[in-house]
Amino acid sequence: MAKIVVIGGTGLIGSKVVSKLTAHGHEAIAASPNTGVDTVTGEGLAEVLVGADVVVDVSNSPSFEEKDVLEFFTTSTRNLLAAEAAAGVGHHVALTIVGTDRPQNIPYFRAKTAQEKLIRESGMPYSLVHATQFFEFLGSIADISVGADGAVHLPGALIQPIAAEDVATAVARAAAGEPLNGDREIAGPEEFTMDEFVRRGLAFRGDSRTVVQDPDAQYYGAHIDERTLIPVDGAVIFETTFEEWLPANPPRG
């Protein structure tokens, strides 16, 4: 069994990854600023990586401003890779996004692309897990897409969202396996237009906001093509459907 350090291990995905790895007999360590490990400053990195076989990075930027998110992912990843090399870590696993390798102008995606480039060029054995949008971000997508008329304006681009539980399973499997030295895409079982996904979710939750398909609407600050967020052939498709997920995941208070 391996010692696996999970950066971002107290968050939505990271806490699930730690639980899954621990259940399978691994020594899984949750590392985050809450536990005294800060990948941006480097604080606590050398100590937590002593004896580590694998590092999983599912951390996220505290700010989604373009400059901030780029700075977070590049600084954090450089510090992490350097500390891993010094500690003799043999496998770096990172969670990223479906669509980073396609033409798009999403600032967050550009930051993730920069992160991926650092990992690929580091010489460290690695696995990149590209996930589609999570069901769990239904509410936040709606909230950032409210127009002046009070309606939720979303593009008709396609998405194939996935449950966070399934994302964690995919990441844990990657961490317990051999390095891919490449990429794996994961997705849920169903395609929706973005407005349909949010409309169905809000309706189920009794949210009365109107959802409008708007060709001029942006997604996280950018216009996107119809299939930018859809996985390619060969992706690993998980079984949890939106209808199964909704009743088990009420909105947070």
Residue pairs with C-beta under 8 A, 6 or more apart in sequence:
1 24
1 25
1 26
1 27
2 26
2 27
2 53
2 54
2 175
2 176
3 26
3 27
3 29
3 51
3 52
3 53
3 54
4 21
4 26
4 27
4 28
4 29
4 52
4 53
4 54
4 55
4 56
4 175
4 176
5 28
5 29
5 31
5 48
5 49
5 52
5 54
5 55
5 56
6 14
6 17
6 18
6 21
6 28
6 29
6 30
6 31
6 56
6 58
7 14
7 31
7 32
7 37
7 39
7 55
7 56
7 57
7 58
7 59
7 80
8 14
8 31
8 32
8 57
8 58
8 59
8 60
9 15
9 17
9 18
9 28
9 29
9 30
9 31
9 32
9 35
9 56
9 58
10 30
10 32
10 34
10 35
11 32
11 58
11 59
11 60
12 134
12 136
12 164
13 58
13 95
13 164
13 167
13 168
13 171
14 30
14 32
14 56
14 58
14 59
15 30
16 164
16 165
16 167
16 168
17 28
17 56
17 58
17 168
17 171
17 172
17 175
18 28
18 29
18 30
19 28
19 168
20 168
20 169
20 172
21 28
21 172
21 175
21 176
22 28
24 172
24 176
26 175
26 176
29 48
29 52
31 37
31 44
31 48
32 59
35 44
36 43
36 44
37 43
37 44
37 45
37 48
38 44
38 45
39 45
39 57
39 59
39 75
39 76
39 77
39 79
39 80
40 72
40 75
40 76
40 79
41 79
42 79
42 83
45 79
45 80
45 83
46 83
46 86
46 87
49 55
49 83
49 84
49 86
49 87
49 89
50 87
51 87
52 84
52 87
52 89
53 89
53 90
53 91
54 89
54 90
54 91
54 92
54 93
54 175
55 80
55 84
55 89
55 91
55 92
55 93
56 93
56 94
56 95
56 171
56 174
56 175
57 76
57 77
57 80
57 92
57 93
57 94
57 95
58 94
58 95
58 171
59 76
61 68
61 69
61 72
61 73
61 111
62 68
62 72
63 69
63 72
64 107
64 108
64 220
66 107
66 110
66 111
66 221
69 107
69 108
69 111
70 107
70 110
70 111
70 114
72 111
73 111
73 112
73 114
73 115
74 111
74 114
74 115
74 118
77 94
77 115
77 118
77 119
78 118
80 92
81 92
81 118
81 119
81 122
81 124
84 92
84 124
85 122
85 123
85 124
89 124
90 125
90 179
91 124
91 125
91 126
91 127
91 175
91 178
91 179
92 119
92 122
92 124
92 125
92 126
92 127
92 179
93 126
93 127
93 128
93 129
93 171
93 174
93 175
94 115
94 116
94 119
94 126
94 127
94 128
94 129
95 129
95 131
95 167
95 171
96 112
96 115
96 116
96 128
96 129
96 130
96 131
97 108
97 109
97 112
97 130
97 131
97 132
98 130
98 131
98 132
98 185
98 186
98 187
98 229
98 230
98 231
98 235
99 106
99 109
99 130
99 228
99 229
100 109
100 112
100 113
100 116
100 130
101 113
101 183
102 225
102 228
103 225
103 228
104 222
104 224
104 225
104 228
105 222
105 223
106 219
106 220
106 221
106 222
106 224
107 220
107 221
107 222
108 220
116 128
119 126
119 128
120 126
120 128
125 179
125 181
126 179
126 180
126 181
127 174
127 175
127 177
127 179
127 180
127 181
127 182
127 184
128 180
128 182
128 183
128 184
129 167
129 170
129 171
129 174
129 183
129 184
129 186
130 183
130 184
130 185
130 186
130 231
131 162
131 167
131 170
131 185
131 186
131 187
132 159
132 160
132 161
132 162
132 185
132 186
132 187
132 188
132 229
132 230
132 231
133 141
133 159
133 161
133 162
133 229
134 161
134 162
134 163
134 164
134 167
135 161
135 162
135 163
135 164
135 188
135 201
135 242
135 245
135 246
135 249
136 163
136 164
136 249
138 197
138 198
138 201
138 202
139 201
139 251
139 252
141 154
141 194
141 198
142 152
142 198
142 201
142 202
142 207
142 209
142 211
144 220
145 152
145 153
145 154
145 198
145 217
146 152
146 153
146 209
147 153
147 212
147 214
150 209
150 210
151 209
151 210
151 211
151 212
152 195
152 198
152 202
152 209
152 210
152 211
152 212
153 212
153 214
153 216
153 217
154 194
154 195
154 198
154 211
154 212
154 213
154 214
154 217
154 219
155 194
155 195
155 213
155 214
155 215
155 217
155 218
155 219
155 223
155 224
156 193
156 194
156 195
156 213
156 215
156 226
157 193
157 194
157 219
157 224
157 225
157 226
157 227
157 228
157 229
158 191
158 192
158 193
158 194
158 226
158 227
158 229
158 230
159 191
159 192
159 193
159 194
159 197
159 229
159 230
160 187
160 188
160 189
160 190
160 191
160 192
160 229
160 230
160 231
161 187
161 188
161 190
161 192
161 197
161 242
162 186
162 187
162 188
162 238
162 240
163 188
163 238
163 240
163 245
165 240
166 186
166 188
166 238
166 239
166 240
167 186
169 238
170 184
170 186
170 236
170 238
174 180
174 184
184 235
184 236
185 231
185 232
185 234
185 235
185 236
186 231
186 235
186 236
186 237
186 238
187 230
187 231
187 235
187 236
187 237
187 238
188 237
188 238
188 240
188 241
188 242
189 237
189 238
189 239
189 240
189 241
190 241
190 242
191 230
192 200
192 242
193 213
194 219
195 211
195 212
195 213
195 214
197 242
198 211
199 211
200 242
201 242
201 246
202 209
202 211
204 246
204 247
205 246
205 250
205 251
207 251
216 223
218 224
231 237
